[in-house]
Every structure is written in structure tokens, then in C-alpha cells.
Amino acid sequence: MSKNALEALIAPLAVVLAAAALLWLVLLGASDYLVTLIAIVLLNAALAVSLTLTNGFTGLFSLGHPAFMTIGAYVAAILTFSARRKPSMLPDLPAFIAGLELPLLPAVAAAGIVGALVAIVVGFPVLRLRGHYLAVATLGLIVIVQNLALNWDGITRGGAGLAGIPRLASVWWAFGLLVLVVAVAWRIKFSSLGRAMLATRENELAAECTGIDTVKMRLTAFVIGACFAAMAGALFAHLISVVTPKSYSVLLAFNLVVMVVIGGAGSIMGAVVAAAAITGLSEMLRPAEESLGLYGFSQVVVALSLILVLFFRPQGLFGNREPDFVRRLFSGRLFK
């Protein structure tokens, strides 16, 4: 193995280990509330990066992440639910699923696979649309999934949702998913596949003239993003131990798009920073909303932040780029 290849392998691993050590120090003596908040921040960051991969790399305007999160949450919750309780609570489950009681890792993997398969089926017709037509179509996907979950009582328990889901996820599961999503997005972005996706976003006609299959690029980004969204939904369900048809709504889709736009469409680190900032800001404003009765004030602040960014810096915090020090850090050339 060459020296450059060794550095390319060791440097990202060192960054992950340093981040894990920092997280461990932060968690020392932290309250349960703070630990859960950090896990939510990490999961939101993973979702924002996955949407950056879908929307930022190829120029799609998909709002369908909450639909895939709902699918992933229900799939993983059903697979990890107690086999003794399934026959009475979920009578319409197939016998081979009713008898399963899987650990969290295979359940999350299964959720990701199901989310990807649904994205393939939906993507072929939907991704031929452009702009606001695509946005409306993916919003419709959220409504369809929510109504299926609401009316499929024998499998989802309808509006009552699934409560008592084993709380198997933790902040370390969220950290692991974020590392996985960032690693995949980073590897794609700085590869020939990523360059083809970015070319599709910048000029579809020119990309097709150079031999790039733009439909394939969009579908690939859409499916990968859906897979990660389903995995994040599965971890959310096992973090808060409940999932309902309305758990992941259009409001979440708006917040994720805001994170991507503020961070910079196509910037992985921008999505992470924006997700952490918006999630933290919303949580800090929650006491004021409850004490003063200003419900929804945090969403007003988020919307105003989006307007200000679009007005003063329309390309977002980092635009399409990654911060130079982050690129040097990941490549092992921070002090060179």
C-alpha cells in the first residue's frame, strides 16, 4: 500500500476516533435529557447529509425523506417488537414476521433495504418530473405513506401507533449512522460518480452530451438518500420508543430542506453544521414557547433564518465546497 493510500485510510479513521473521544467526554455526567438531545442532533445531521446527497449533488427537489423515515421506523419497530406481543397487537402480520424478534442492527439494515426498494419503485416515474412538480410528487408520497400507516390497523395499529418499542438505540448508534452517511457522501462526492452527479445538477443537457446517464444519476442519489432516511427513522423509533403515522411530517421535510440550503447545497460539512445549529436553536426556544404560549415561534425563527441566508448568502454557508481545513484533516495534510 502506498504512503498516500495509507494516509487516506488513517486520517479519516483518526478523525472519527477523535470525534468519538470528544463525544465520550461530553457525555460524562450528562443528564438523560442532554444525551437524548445529542442523539437527535446527530440523527438530524445524518438526515441533512443524506438529503444533501439527494438534492445537493444532483439538483433534485425532493421532500420525501419523512416518508422513508416512516417506512423505516415501522419496519424496524415490527422486527424488534416482542414476538409474544405481536399476535395480539398486530394480527395481520405474516406468520414468519410475527415470529421474528431481531436485534437492532439487522432491523435497521432491513429498514434501509426496504426504504431503498420503495425509492426504486417510486423513483422511476417520479424522477422524470422537475422542480416544483417533483416537490409536489414527493409531498404526495408523504401523504400516501401516512395514510397507509393510518389505515393498515392490523400491521401498524393505525392512529394509535406502535408504543413500547424497545429502546435499543443510543447516542452511539446515532453517531455511527452519521459517520456512515458522511463517509459514503464524502466518498461519492470526490469520485467519478460524484462528479457525474454534480455535472447533472449544473447542466443536464451538457452532462448527457458527455455520455452521463442523468436519470441513472438522479435515481442513484434518490435511492441512497432514501436508504439512509429509513435507517435514521428506525433509530429515531428505537430512541423515543414510539412511532405513529404523523411522527415524521411535512414540517420535518421543510426543516431538512432548510438545513441543506443554509449549509450550502452540495456541502457535506455545511449540512452537519446547519443541522446542529437549527436543532439546537429549536430546542433552546422550546421553554420560551411553552412559558409564553408562543407555540411555533421556533419555526418562525427558522423560516426567518432561511430568508436572511437566501438574501445575503444565497449559496449557503459553504456553497458547494467543503471547508479547506476539513479536507486537509481528512487527507492527513492539516499541518502540511
N, C-alpha and C positions, 0 to 999 in steps of 0.2 A: 504494500500500500504506500502510495507517495506521501510526501510530507504535507502537501496541500489537501489531499483527501483526508489525511488523519486529522488535520486542523478543522476541516469542515465537519468532521464527526464529533470531535472532542469539544469544540467551542459551544455548540448548541446544548450538549449534554451538561456542560459546566454551568451554562445559564439556567437550565431547568433545575439543577441541584441547588444553585444559589437562591433561586426563587422559592424552592421548597423549604430551604433553611430559613429564609426570611418569613415565610408564611408560618412555619412552626414557631418562631419567636413571637409573632403577633398573636398566635392562638394561646400562648402560655398565659393562663389566668383569665382568659377572655370569657365573658358571660355567654350563656347559650344563645341569647339574642344576637350578640355580635358575631358569633360563629355562624349562625344561620344567615345573617346579612352578608357576610363574606362569601358564603357559598352561593347566594343568589347573585352577587356581583360577578363571581366567576362564571356562573352559568349564563348570565346575560351577556358577558363578554364573548363567550363561546358562540352564542346565538348571533351576536353582531358580526363576528368574524365570518361565520357561515353565510350570513346574508351578504356580506361584502364579496364573498366568493361567487355568490349567485348574481347579485345585482351589480356590484362594483367592477368585477372582472369582465363581464360580457355586456353590460348596459341594459340588462333586463329591468323591469319594474314590477317585481313580484312582491305581493303582500301575503303570500300563502304560508309563511312559517308557522303561525299559530295552528293551522290545520294539521300540519305534520307533527307538531308538538302534541296535539290532542291524540292523534293516532298512536304515536309512540308511548304516550302516558298510559293509554288504555291497554295496549299490547303488553307492555312490561308489567303493569299492575296485575293483569289477569294471570300472567305467567308466574308471578311470585306470590300470588294470593294463596292462602291456606287451602290445600286440597280437600280438607274436611268441610270447609265452609262453602266451597264453590257450588256443589249440587243444589243447596238450598237458596243461595243468593243469586246464582247465575245459572238458572235451569236450562237455558238453551245452548250452553256451551257444548261443543262436540266432546265425546267421551274421552278422547286421547288428550285433549287440552284440560278437561276437568280434573284429570288425574295427575297433571303436572304441578310441580312446585319447585321452580328453578331458582338458583342463586341469582344475584343481581347482574353479574357480568353477562351471562348468556341471555338474560331477559333484555338487557339494554342493547346487546348486539342484535337480537331478534327484532326489537323495535326499530333499530336503524335500517335493517333489511326491509321490513315491511314499509317503512316510510319511503325508501328508495324505490321499491316496486310500484307503490302508488304514484310516485313522481314520474316514473317512466310512462305509466298508463295515461296520466293526466297531461304530461309534458308534450307528447306527440301532437295532440290537437291544439293545446293552449298556447304553446310557444311560437306558433305561427302568427300570433297576434303581436301587436306592438304598442308601446306607450301606455296610455290610459286604458286602452282596450284590454291589455294584459293585466293591468292592475285590477280592473273590474272583474275579470275572469277569476283571478286568484282570490279576490274577496268572496266571490261566489263559492269557491272551494271551501272557505272557512264556514260559510253558512251551511253548505251541504254536509260537511263532517259534523258540525254541531247538531244538526237535525237528525242525522243518523244515530249519533250517540244519545240524543234525547228520546228517540222513538224505539230504539233497539233494547227494550227493557230487559229481556231475558239474558242479554250479554253485558250490557253496560249499567243496568239498574236505572236507566232513564235519567230524569231530572234529579233524583236522589244522589246520583254519582256513586263512586266507589270510595267509601271511607274505611278506615282501619287498615290501609295499605301498610305493610311492614316498612318501618323507617330504616331502610338499609343504606341509603345514600348519606354521604357526609361531605364536608368541605374538601376532603382529599379526592373524592370521586369527581367533584366539580373541577378541581384543579387538574386532574388527569384528563378530563374531557377538553378543557381549554388548551392544554399542552398539545393534545392530539389534533384539535382543529387548527391551531396556529401552525403546527408543523406541516400538516397537509396543505394548508393555504399557502404557506411560505414556499414549500417545495413546488407547488403548481405555478405560483406567480413567477418564480425565477427559473422557469423551464420553457421548452418549446411550446408545451401545451398552454402555459400561461400567456406567452407572447401571442399565441393564436387567439386566445380569448380576448386579450386587450385589443388586438387588431380588429376583432369582430365588433367590439364596443366603439372604437374610434371611427371606423368606416367599413360598413358591412360590404358594400359593393367592391371596394378595393381589396378587402380580405378575400372575397370569393374569386376575384381575378387572379390572386396569387395561389389559388388552389385550396384555400381553407374552407372546410365544410362548416359554415356558420351555424346551421341548425344543430349539427352534432356538438359544437362548442357550447351552445346555449343549453342543450339538453344535458350535457355532462355537468355543467355548473349547477343547473337546477337540481339534478338528482343528488349530487354530493351535498349540496346545501340542505336538501330535504332530509337526507340520512342523518346529518348532524343535528338538525332541528328535532327529529324524532327521538334521538338519543338524549338530547337536552330535556325534552318533555318527560321522558322516562325517569330521568334523575330528579326533576322537579317533583314528580308524583311521589317518589320514594324519599324525598326530603321533607315535604309537608304532609305526607301520608293521606292525601285525599286528591281526587280528580273528579271534576264534573264537566258536563258539556260546555259550560261557559268559562272554564278555568283560563283558557287562552283565547282571547277575543281580538276584535279589530283594534282595540286600544293598544294591545301589545304589538300588533303589526305596525301601528303608527310609531310607537316608541323605538322599535328596532330600526325602522327607516330613518328616524331622526338620528340615531346613533351612527348609522353609516354615513349620512350626509354631513353631520358635524365632524366626524373623524376624517372624512375625505373618502369619496367613492374610489375604492381600489386600494386603500391603505389599511393594512392589517393592524398595525400598531395604533393607528388612528381610531379604528373600531374599538379596540380594547380600552383606550383612554376615554373615549366618549361614553362607552357603556358604563365604566366605573363611575364617571362623573355624574351622568344622568341618574343612575340607580342610587348613588349616594345622596344626590340633591333631593330626589323624590322622597327618600326616607327621612332626611332631615326636616323636610317641610311637613311631614305627616303629623307631628304633635301640634303644629300651628293650625292645620286643617281641622283637627279634632277639637282643640280647645276654643277656637274662634268660629267654628262652624263653616269654614271656608273650604268645603269639600270640592275637590277638583282643582284647587289652586296650584298644585304641583304640575298638573298638565298644562295649565296656562303658562307657567314659567318655562316649561319645556318647549311649548309652542313659540313663545317669545324668543327663546334662545335660538331656535331654528331660524326664525325670521331674521334675527340680527346676524347670524352666521351667513345666511344667504345674501344679505345686503352688503356686509363688509368683507366677507371672505367666502365667496360662493364655491370655491374649490374645497372648502373644509380646512381642518387643522393642518393636514399633511398632504392634501391633494391626492395624487396617485402614488406618491412616493412613501418610502419608509424613512424615518429619521436616520441620518448618517451614522450616528453613534450606535444605533441598534444594529445596522448592517455590519459595522465593524465588529461589534460584540459577537454577533452570531457567526462571523467568519474567523474569529480569533485574532483580529488585527486592531483591537481597540487602542493599543499603545504604539502602533507602528506608523 
